[in-house]
Amino acid sequence: MVENIDLDAFIADRAYDADKLIDKLTKRGITSGIPPKSSRTTQL
């Protein structure tokens, strides 16, 4: 989804709170503005 877009930040709702997506964003140096789901046991 975000592989072909040059971003500085990614802001989304809780539906996008997934470790795989957040890891990809972090590896590319993109700031994540995704609030955690209420069921998340570890905060990122």
N, C-alpha and C positions, 0 to 999 in steps of 0.2 A: 504494500500500500504506500509506504513512504520512501521506497527505494529510489525512485526517479525524481524526487522533488528536493530542491535545496531549501532547507528550513533552518531557522535559528531557534524556533520554539514550536511546540506542538501542544495545543490546548484542546481538551476534549472532556466529555462527561465521564461518569463512572463506568459506563459500558466498555470503555477502552482500557480499563485498569487490568492489564495482563502482563505478567512478567516478561514474556517473549517480546512484546511490543516495546515495553519500557527498556529492556536490555538493548534492543536494536537502536532506539533513540539515543541512549547513553553512549553506545559505541561510536555513533556518528557525531557526538558532541552537541546533540540537540536537547535543549531544556524541555523537560516534561511538565506540563501543567494539568495533570490528570488527578483528580481527587480519588483517594482509595475507596474501594467498596467496603461496606460495613463488615463483610465476612473476611477481609484480609487479615491474616494473623501476623505477618511481618510487614512493618512499614518500610517503604523505600525512600 
